[in-house]
Amino acid sequence: MANPKAYSTIGTVLKCGATVQALTKICKIKSYPDLGGAPENIETTDLEDSFQTFVPGVQSMDQMEFTCNYNPTDYDAVVTAIPESGEQYYQLEFGTDGANGKFQWQGTHSVRVTGGDVNAVREMVITCVPSTAVTKVTA
């Protein structure tokens, strides 16, 4: 079967656990952030250049925010998944059982309930602070 032109976000799952073997789904998510950022540009322009020149520097890695529908059970599950000490593993899976890709990193997370509007769904945000690069899982 040929590769499709694009993949749907349907079936995207966020998991966490104390070990890679213990990864479990925290709760359903509605949106996920960029998985990493662009490298900083280090300017290398000198007086002989007619335009600015750059080389890539350190890749930026901001906190990652996952939006979810709020309900007390899911909120408690996310809070319970926060370890008392130390970091844990995270995995974002695309498609059923990660058929379209799996990405892992280590870090910590917190959760907060966001403000609401009239006639809107209550939401919460899981904020993950990565301590390692996000890498694609192979095999």
C-alpha positions as CSV (number, residue, x, y, z in Angstrom):
1,M,0.0,0.0,0.0
2,A,1.4,3.4,-0.9
3,N,1.9,6.1,1.8
4,P,-1.0,8.5,2.1
5,K,-0.5,12.2,1.4
6,A,-1.3,13.1,5.0
7,Y,-2.3,11.6,8.3
8,S,-5.2,12.7,10.5
9,T,-4.8,13.7,14.2
10,I,-7.4,11.1,15.1
11,G,-6.0,8.6,17.5
12,T,-3.3,10.9,19.0
13,V,-2.5,9.8,22.6
14,L,-0.3,11.2,25.3
15,K,1.2,8.6,27.7
16,C,3.5,8.9,30.7
17,G,5.2,6.6,33.2
18,A,8.1,6.0,35.6
19,T,9.7,3.8,32.9
20,V,9.2,3.3,29.2
21,Q,7.6,-0.1,29.9
22,A,5.1,1.6,32.3
23,L,3.8,4.2,29.9
24,T,0.0,4.6,30.1
25,K,-2.5,7.1,28.7
26,I,-3.1,10.0,31.1
27,C,-6.4,11.2,29.6
28,K,-7.8,12.2,26.2
29,I,-6.2,15.3,24.6
30,K,-7.7,17.8,22.3
31,S,-4.5,19.4,21.0
32,Y,-0.7,19.0,21.3
33,P,2.2,21.5,20.8
34,D,5.1,21.5,18.4
35,L,7.6,18.8,19.3
36,G,10.7,21.0,19.7
37,G,11.7,24.3,18.3
38,A,13.9,25.8,15.6
39,P,17.6,26.3,16.5
40,E,18.8,29.7,17.5
41,N,20.6,31.6,14.7
42,I,24.1,32.7,15.5
43,E,25.1,35.6,13.4
44,T,28.4,35.2,11.5
45,T,28.2,38.4,9.4
46,D,31.5,40.2,8.8
47,L,32.4,43.4,7.1
48,E,33.0,41.6,3.8
49,D,29.4,40.2,3.6
50,S,26.7,42.1,1.6
51,F,23.9,40.4,3.7
52,Q,23.6,38.8,7.1
53,T,24.9,35.2,7.5
54,F,24.1,32.7,10.2
55,V,24.9,29.2,11.5
56,P,22.5,27.1,13.5
57,G,23.0,27.2,17.3
58,V,21.3,25.4,20.2
59,Q,17.7,24.1,19.5
60,S,15.1,25.8,21.7
61,M,12.8,23.6,23.7
62,D,9.9,25.4,25.4
63,Q,7.4,23.9,27.7
64,M,4.8,21.8,25.9
65,E,1.1,22.4,26.5
66,F,-1.6,19.7,25.8
67,T,-5.2,20.9,25.9
68,C,-7.9,18.5,27.3
69,N,-11.6,18.6,28.2
70,Y,-11.9,19.1,32.0
71,N,-13.7,16.6,34.2
72,P,-12.9,15.8,37.8
73,T,-11.9,12.2,37.1
74,D,-9.4,13.1,34.3
75,Y,-8.1,16.0,36.4
76,D,-7.4,13.7,39.3
77,A,-5.8,11.1,37.0
78,V,-3.4,13.7,35.6
79,V,-2.5,15.0,39.2
80,T,-2.0,11.4,40.3
81,A,0.4,10.8,37.4
82,I,2.7,13.6,38.7
83,P,5.6,11.9,40.5
84,E,6.5,13.1,44.0
85,S,10.2,13.3,43.0
86,G,12.1,12.8,39.8
87,E,11.2,12.8,36.2
88,Q,9.3,10.4,34.1
89,Y,8.9,9.3,30.5
90,Y,6.4,10.7,28.1
91,Q,5.3,9.4,24.7
92,L,3.0,11.0,22.1
93,E,1.5,8.4,19.8
94,F,0.1,9.2,16.4
95,G,-2.6,6.8,15.1
96,T,-3.8,3.6,16.7
97,D,-1.0,2.2,18.9
98,G,1.4,4.7,17.3
99,A,1.0,3.3,13.8
100,N,1.9,6.8,12.4
101,G,4.8,7.5,14.7
102,K,5.8,7.6,18.4
103,F,7.8,10.4,20.0
104,Q,9.4,10.2,23.5
105,W,11.1,12.5,26.0
106,Q,11.7,12.8,29.7
107,G,10.6,15.6,32.0
108,T,7.9,16.7,34.4
109,H,4.3,17.9,34.1
110,S,1.7,19.9,35.9
111,V,-2.0,20.6,35.2
112,R,-4.3,23.6,35.5
113,V,-7.9,24.4,34.7
114,T,-8.2,27.2,32.2
115,G,-10.7,30.1,32.3
116,G,-14.1,29.6,30.7
117,D,-16.6,31.5,28.6
118,V,-20.4,31.5,28.2
119,N,-21.6,28.3,26.5
120,A,-18.2,26.7,26.3
121,V,-16.5,23.5,27.3
122,R,-14.4,23.5,30.4
123,E,-10.8,22.7,29.6
124,M,-7.5,21.9,31.4
125,V,-4.0,22.2,30.2
126,I,-1.2,19.7,30.9
127,T,2.1,21.5,30.8
128,C,5.1,19.3,30.3
129,V,8.6,20.6,30.9
130,P,11.0,18.4,28.9
131,S,14.5,17.7,30.2
132,T,15.6,15.7,27.1
133,A,15.2,16.2,23.4
134,V,12.0,14.8,21.8
135,T,13.0,11.8,19.7
136,K,11.1,9.6,17.3
137,V,10.8,6.0,18.5
138,T,11.9,3.4,15.9
139,A,10.7,-0.2,15.9
